[in-house]
């Protein structure tokens, strides 16, 4: 009986909770912004290979033939860059999510399957822009920054199911990362992994932060910093079991983790993409609506009372 009652309550929440709010708009905007940084601060001639784009265009596979960057070709990389940035900026502005959701996924999918220089943020962008598609397609607002509007129960169900799948995916990302660290690299268990990672040529800390972080890396404190990374990954995985109202208190843990990754390892676009993922994973659907209402009341009290 308890399982039946819980299932009934869970289904009611899926049908009657409106997930089409500014929260999903903020999440997809941050993911779009992370890709903008990649496109703005990198030479497209170094991101793509002439022969690889030609092979994609001549491929017998549908998705390869209609790769955004392959269609435009290596000779039109500047045009590709301009159009890509236009699409991504439009995603952030929030207009017509029903169309820009499809374009955003097409762009991230095409980039991931055609570029020769990628990082984890690009893979996450593909996954999340795909999983968020039902939300963009069934949103009845003309802009994802607009206040929420009533939706049919079926559309609420589809949107909430999308959020549930996204949450499962994020939980798996953090849990898998922690398990791989603990089972394949002894230095993580010993608490010395960050010493080697942050002193390596590939992930090493830049000169500005090296002065600050070196005393920590060369002391016993590196043990606690290393285990902070593992514990934070495990914590961010297991909060999947909590309600969004309780999850939100952990968002600062995720922000701190990825801020450190950005500053110490230089993975800025990856970290911004993960900020977007954390928003989709943790924030209550009405959280941004409530903040805006509070600001409005504060403004009215200051200027009109």
PyMOL commands that set and color helices and strands:
alter all, ss='L'
color gray80, all
select helices_A, chain A and resi 2-16+22-40+44-47+50-57+62-65+68-72+74-93+97-112+120-131+133-138+153-184+186-190+193-198+207-217+221-241+244-265+268-282+287-304
alter helices_A, ss='H'
color red, helices_A
deselect
rebuild
show_as cartoon
